[in-house]
Amino acid sequence: MTAVRLRLDLAYDGSDFAGWARQPALRTVQGTLEDGLATVLRTGPRGVAAPRLVVAGRTDAGVHARGQVAHVDVDDEALAAARGRSERDPLDALVTRLAGVLPPDLVVHRVTLAPAGFDARFSALRRRYTYRICDDAAARDPLTRSHVLWHTRALDVDAMHGAAAPLVGLHDFAAYCKPRPEATTIRTLERFEWARPTDGADAGLVVATVQADAFCHSMVRSLVGASLAVGEGRRAVTWPAELLEARRRDAAAHVVAAHGLTLEAVEYPPDDELEARAGQTRARRGADEVAPAAGCC
C-alpha cells in the first residue's frame, strides 16, 4: 500500500467544539473530522491506519474558521475505495461522502492531492484572523450573536487603529501570550488593523484584521483586549506599545471571548517552495515546538 497526502480546506462554527485538538470525552474539530474520515475510508478492519490530521493553526474552544487547512496521509487503496461503485473522481467522492457523515457545523469544502513537500502547519506563510464587535445596541443582530461580540460601550475605532500600528513587526509578544514552558513568544505580526466597515456583511461592526506568520496562545484575543481598553478610553493610545515593550501581562489586556474570532485564511508559497518553507519554519521556531500547542488565538 502507498500513502498519499491530501490537503483539506474546511470551515467550522466553533460554538459547540472544545477547540481543534482531539481531547478525551470532548467534542473537538479534529476528533470529529478524523472519525468522519475513518468512517468513509473504512479504516480498522483491513489494518489500515486511522487517519491523523495536521492542521495549519489550532483554534481554541469557541473560535470559528472559514479558511482552515489541514493535511492527512491516507492509503491510496482506501482513497480509491471511497468512491464506492461510482466512477467519480475519488477526491470528489470523498468530499461528498464526508458531507454525509459530518455534522452541519463542520464542512470540508475541498480535498486535493497535496503538492510534494506540503505540510499544512509548517509550510504556511501566514494566518489571517478577523475579530468582530458590535458596540451599537440598535444594530445588534441576534442571528450573528455566535460570531460577533456584543460590547456595551461605544468604541473609538480611530484610537484603536492608531494603538495597533506600533505592534506590527517582529517583536516579543510575551505581554500578549499565555506562557507555555519552553515556548518562544517572538512572532512577526504582519497586519493589525481596526475599521468600521460601511458596506458588506460587516457594515456597522467594529472589525479587527490580524495577520502573522504564526500566533502564540491567546495572542489575538489579548491584542483585542488591549485595543478595547484604548477604544473605551481607559488607556492611552500609546499603552499597548508600552505593554509590548515591558513584556509583561496586564489584566487590562484581558483575553476577550472566543466567539468573536474567526480564522479567515491560511496562505502558502508556490508549490516548488513548500518543502523549503517547512524546513525554514521548523528551524526558526525551534524551542517553540518542544511543547505541543494547547491552543492558538
Secondary structure, 3 states (H helix, E strand, C coil): CCEEEEEEEEEECHHHCCCCCCCCCCCCHHHHHHHHHHHHHCCCCCCCCCCCEEECCCCCCCCEEEEEEEEEEEEHHHHHHCCCCCCCCHHHHHHHHHHHHCCCCEEEEEEEECCCCCCCCCCCCEEEEEEEEECCHHHCCHHHCCCCEECCCCCCHHHHHHHHHHHCEEEECHHHCCCCCCCCCEEEEEEEEEECCCCCCCCCCEEEEEEECCCCCCHHHHHHHHHHHHHCCCCCCCHHHHHHHHCCCCCCCCCCCHHHEEEEEEECCCHHHHHHHHHHHHHHHHHHHCCCCCCCC
